[in-house]
Structures are given as structure tokens and as C-alpha cells.
Amino acid sequence: MQLFKGNSFLMWALSIILAATLWSLDGTIFRPNFYEFPAINIVFVEHIFWALLLSPFIVWWWSRVRKISKKSLWSLLWVSLFWWLLGTLMITEAYFAAFRWETTLSTVIILQKLQPVFALWLAAILLKEKLSTKFYVFAVIAIFSAYMIAYWSLWKTIWEVSFSNNAALFALLAAFAFGSSTVFGKSLVSDLGFRVSTALRFLCTSVLAGIAIIIFWDVSTLSNFTTFHWQLFLLIVFTSGAGALTFYYYGLKNIPASKATIFELAWPLSGVFFDWYFNWNILNSTQIIFSLVLVVCFFIIISDRNKS
């Protein structure tokens, strides 16, 4: 088949899909165990673990790090501040609000799914990415399918969103942070490679999170973590943390940001499966149909790779 001739693009696409699936596992299974703690504490500890794990890459490629261009440096600061500090912090705050029944989880996720809209818009403006008309058609279908998988009563959910709710605002900010960071991350990884980019991002964000936690939050709350929480942090490091981002940057280095953000819609697809498998929430017919539509969109976008 034409799709599998020189299948590097397929591997890059699957890497991004795998990363999105691991992030879905985080939100469905891991993160609910931390909702009683300040979100900034969770973000800080996560990034310290990840930075320590990946720091050897910085040492090994120090000669490359020293020669980082001004453009890549700004990209590093942007993705460090917006994705893994503000983005992760905002979506964690929004999730925690839902876990505490302060808002509905549907409000949080439907707003966060505006991420591809921001990413597609910025990729066209900043990266000058020109893709085929077929890509944009199936990108819109994929985004719509993602909404319908998570919220099969789409229009009702939109009318229920309250923008005066803090969690809704957090989710909207997270969508912009993640979407814009996909675009700036593309510039960074193209210059430094996925290993060094991943390590630098975690190190930079750890410093920023550490400063924030000292200035605005009580560091003593870190002592309230139990052995179970520390074990869970370690598990997160190798799955939805450094593991997922390494897969993600491996794919993003070679795939246009416009396509990468569509492959990230594997999040709702896998999220529905995890919700069924772990929580026994059964898929309805609408979710099953749009899950199949999303898979078809992935296949068509991958097969359209030569027009990127």
C-alpha cells in the first residue's frame, strides 16, 4: 500500500498519537488522586522528576545547547512558560475543580478542545504552513468528531458552558497555551532535536515552577504527599510525563504543527476507552460512530503526507 512505502511519516504520526493517549491516561487515572493538593505543587514535583531524568541529555549535547539561537531560546521560554507551567497548571486546576464538583468535567474538556483551533491558526500565521484543502476539510471533521466522542450531546454542552466559572476560564487558557506551544515547540525541536528540547523544557519549567511555588504558595504542603503519591509521581514520569513528551517531540520534529495538533485528538478517543475500561461507562452509538470517523480522519491525513 502507498501508505506504508517509506513508512517514517506513519511512525511519526503514531508517536504523537501515543503521546496523546498517555496524556489521556494521566487525566483519567492518575491526576484525580491529587485533587486535594494545590495544582502548582503537582506541576512543580512532576517537572523536578522529569528534569532529573532527562538532564543527562543536556550534559551530553551541551555543545549544541550553548549554540542555541535567539529564536529557539524564545521558543523554549514560550513553551516552558505556556505549556508545562501555565498550560499544565490551568488544566490541572480545571480538572481539580471538576473532581471537587465545582463544575462539570464536560465544561472543562470541551473548552480545552479548542486547542487545535489555536494551533492551526498560529501554524498558518507564524510557520507559514500551507497544506492541502483536503487536510483542512478532514481537520474540521476530526475536531468535530473529538467533541462528539467526549460529549455526544454537543449543542447542549456548549450552552451549559459558563465563562464566568473559574474552571472554564482555566480550560480556555490551557487550550491557548497548549495550542500555541505546539507551534513554538515545532520551531524549537527543529533546531535542537527532540531529546535536548524535551530535557531543556522540563529543566526550564522546573525553575519557573519552583520560583512560583516559593513566592505564591506554601512549600510545606509538599510534606503532605504520601508514599502512594510519590510512587504515582514516579509512574507519571515514565508514562504521561517524560515518556509521552519524548514520543511527541520525536513526531513533531518531522510533522507539520497543523497535522500534529489533529493527531493529538487521539486524547478524547483514548479517554473514552479508558473511561469505559476503568469506570465502566459504556459508549453509546453516537460515540462509537464518531470514534470510527476520527480514526478514518487520521488515516486520510497520514496518507496525505506528501502534500504537507
C-alpha positions, 0 to 999 in steps of 0.5 A: 500500500502507498501508505506504508512505502517509506513508512517514517511519516506513519511512525511519526504520526503514531508517536504523537498519537501515543503521546496523546493517549498517555496524556489521556491516561494521566487525566483519567487515572492518575491526576484525580488522586491529587485533587486535594493538593494545590495544582502548582505543587503537582506541576512543580514535583512532576517537572523536578522528576522529569528534569532529573531524568532527562538532564543527562541529555543536556550534559551530553549535547551541551555543545549544541545547547550553548549554540542555541539561537535567539529564536529557539531560546524564545521558543523554549521560554514560550513553551516552558512558560505556556505549556508545562507551567501555565498550560499544565497548571490551568488544566490541572486546576480545571480538572481539580475543580471538576473532581471537587464538583465545582463544575462539570468535567464536560465544561472543562474538556470541551473548552480545552478542545479548542486547542487545535483551533489555536494551533492551526491558526498560529501554524498558518500565521507564524510557520507559514504552513500551507497544506492541502484543502483536503487536510483542512476539510478532514481537520474540521471533521476530526475536531468535530468528531473529538467533541462528539466522542467526549460529549455526544450531546454537543449543542447542549454542552456548549450552552451549559458552558459558563465563562464566568466559572473559574474552571472554564476560564482555566480550560480556555487558557490551557487550550491557548497555551497548549495550542500555541506551544505546539507551534513554538515547540515545532520551531524549537525541536527543529533546531535542537532535536527532540531529546535536548528540547524535551530535557531543556523544557522540563529543566526550564519549567522546573525553575519557573515552577519552583520560583512560583511555588516559593513566592505564591504558595506554601512549600510545606504542603509538599510534606503532605504527599504520601508514599502512594503519591510519590510512587504515582509521581514516579509512574507519571514520569515514565508514562504521561510525563517524560515518556509521552513528551519524548514520543511527541517531540520525536513526531513533531520534529518531522510533522507539520504543527497543523497535522500534529495538533489533529493527531493529538485528538487521539486524547478524547478517543483514548479517554473514552476507552479508558473511561469505559475500561476503568469506570465502566461507562459504556459508549453509546452509538453516537460515540462509537460512530464518531470514534470510527470517523476520527480514526478514518480522519487520521488515516486520510491525513497520514496518507496525505503526507506528501502534500504537507 
